[in-house]
């Protein structure tokens, strides 16, 4: 399947709309077992889509200066509000320090004394390629 740029932009902007005006970025351990940190997104959370790509607004910083728990972060979820449960994510990303995860952290072990900050993030709706076989 191949998507037009117009449709890719519509879908990417729909992600921003779903995150909404009170969106949260939430950092979790494996299997969403423990919420480590939670950061408020800006309003809007992402800029307008271009070529199917939206970019998280990180000015002011999207950060948690007082994480709720310590542990190894392997998931980053975006939610419409702070009261969302782990099953109510708008979208979920895999986190690691290397390889090819959705999100790379310099150190994904979070302590309650750390500041957890997203310095940059883009989300891409892929164009795809038509299958002609």
C-alpha angles and dihedrals in degrees: 000000000000123000126209118241089245092057092044089054091048092051093046092049089049088060089056091047091051092051085054133183096311100042123160133203109213126193118210143182122237117312088010086281099148131021104226103177140355127201129189115237122224121254107279096025094205135027124243115294121260120185089348093305128119123188124211113242105237099174107118094032121266097223149134113219093184112041116204095226143002125245146099114306115221101154135050115190131186118216137182093238146358095264095059117126122229090263095055099070122143088211136345130214132197117238131205140142096242145000114058109310123154088252128026118207122191087224120005095189105102125199126193088246094056131098109230111204136171107221096182140351134172128186118205127198100208121234093219127198127258114250108232099174 
